[in-house]
C-alpha cells in the first residue's frame, strides 16, 4: 500500500464488519447490565450498585436531551448517589424506571 499522506480512515470492508446471526440470551442469562445499554432506539442508564463512592454518570442530562431530540427513548434507574439528580434527567425527557429489562 502506498503512503499518500492522507489521514482518512479506510473504508470498512465486509471482512472488517462483525455480524452475528445468533440471538442474544434471555435477560435472565445475560448477567449484570452495563452502565449504559442500547436496544431498539432505547438507551438505559443503570444506577451504580458496586461502589458507594461512585457518582460518575455515563450520560449527562445534556447528552440525554440530545438523544431524546433524536427520537431515542432514554430510561434511567433512579439513584440518590448520581452526581445529577433524577429530576434533571426527567426534565430533559428521560423516563425514570427501576426496571431496565423492559428496554430489551
Rosetta blueprint (number, residue, H / E / L):
1 X L
2 X L
3 X L
4 X L
5 X L
6 X L
7 X L
8 X L
9 X L
10 X L
11 X L
12 X L
13 X L
14 X L
15 X L
16 X L
17 X L
18 X L
19 X L
20 X L
21 X L
22 X L
23 X L
24 X L
25 X L
26 X L
27 X H
28 X H
29 X H
30 X H
31 X L
32 X L
33 X L
34 X L
35 X L
36 X E
37 X E
38 X E
39 X E
40 X L
41 X L
42 X E
43 X E
44 X E
45 X E
46 X L
47 X L
48 X L
49 X L
50 X L
51 X L
52 X L
53 X L
54 X L
55 X L
56 X L
57 X L
58 X L
59 X L
60 X L
61 X H
62 X H
63 X H
64 X H
65 X H
66 X H
67 X H
68 X H
69 X H
70 X L
71 X L
72 X L
73 X E
74 X E
75 X E
76 X E
77 X L
78 X L
79 X L
80 X L
81 X L
82 X L
83 X L
84 X L
85 X L
86 X H
87 X H
88 X H
89 X H
90 X H
91 X H
92 X L
93 X L
94 X L
95 X E
96 X E
97 X L
98 X L
99 X L
100 X L
101 X H
102 X H
103 X H
104 X L
